[in-house]
Amino acid sequence: MKRKAAFIFPGQGAQYIGMGKDFFEGTREARSTFEEANDILSYSITDLIFSGSEEELMLTKNAQPAIFVTSVAIMRAVQARMPDLTPVCASGLSLGEYSALYAAQKISFKECLELVRWRGSFMHEASVRHPGTMLAVLGLSEEEIASAGFFIANVNTPGQIVIAGTLEDMARAREVLSLREGVRVIPLKVAGAFHSPLMGYAKERLLPMIEKTSIEKSPIDLVMNVVGTVVEEVGEMKKNLTDQVVSTTRWVECVKTLMQKTDTFIEFGPSQVSGMVRKIGVPKEKLHSISTLRELEEMYDTISR
């Protein structure tokens, strides 16, 4: 019997040294994925992930391909262990949208990894050209934040919104918003003002890369960040991928759309979005986060009962 689920994927910030190593050592599918990535990239991303430095891995140009490869490697290993498990829909937060694009069978692994490599590189360059940062704001609505003049980068949960901007703007936001009763403002450890107009250089450079990439329709629904709904047409997929680097990611809307398709959610890769998904309304017992072999076996035991 086919077991249908929403496949979801983490974005930048989830990375850590050693992620996916037990899958690499313990499953043929993950090992071959990591080795294929080494060949495509012409450098050893496995060395970076398994034995590099935290500082090196945190760089945007390194973190993005590392998370993508790890997420796909784990997904392939899980599907080999549980061949009846199939996605009815897929989505991912920010960078995770590319993992979802691959999971939804709309692009080859090679072309998707090449796009991710370019995306990470261009966003890294944009951060150097236009320095900025991001703040998580807890306790205010989108309308209240927007009316205060700050750009909303991510709507992660109903109670957590992330804003992005120049270092000066974010210093002012921290000062102004922290004065409001019941509001918490938390600086994020990020390398730039992602999903904001400061990433315009990255969008400009990424556009021709996405335009020439082969993306196809498939039976698996892809729910995209900018619109928070299923996107079916290839031209619209490419537009959403391009716009995403300078636009608000609407994760709450994405999850609500996924909930209309299935009640089972599986996150592949270094865990990041599962906590957000629970806060949006997915019951804990319907949500599985797979970042280690042990978690795979626990899910297998649960689902196989």
Secondary structure as UniProt FT lines:
FT   STRAND          3..9
FT   TURN            12..13
FT   TURN            17..20
FT   HELIX           21..26
FT   HELIX           28..41
FT   HELIX           45..51
FT   HELIX           54..58
FT   HELIX           60..81
FT   TURN            83..84
FT   STRAND          85..92
FT   TURN            94..95
FT   HELIX           96..103
FT   TURN            104..105
FT   HELIX           109..129
FT   STRAND          132..138
FT   HELIX           142..147
FT   TURN            148..149
FT   STRAND          151..157
FT   TURN            158..159
FT   STRAND          160..166
FT   HELIX           167..177
FT   TURN            178..179
FT   TURN            181..182
FT   STRAND          184..187
FT   TURN            194..195
FT   HELIX           197..199
FT   HELIX           200..211
FT   STRAND          221..223
FT   TURN            225..227
FT   HELIX           234..244
FT   TURN            245..246
FT   STRAND          249..250
FT   HELIX           251..259
FT   TURN            260..261
FT   STRAND          265..268
FT   HELIX           274..280
FT   HELIX           284..286
FT   STRAND          287..290
FT   HELIX           293..303
//
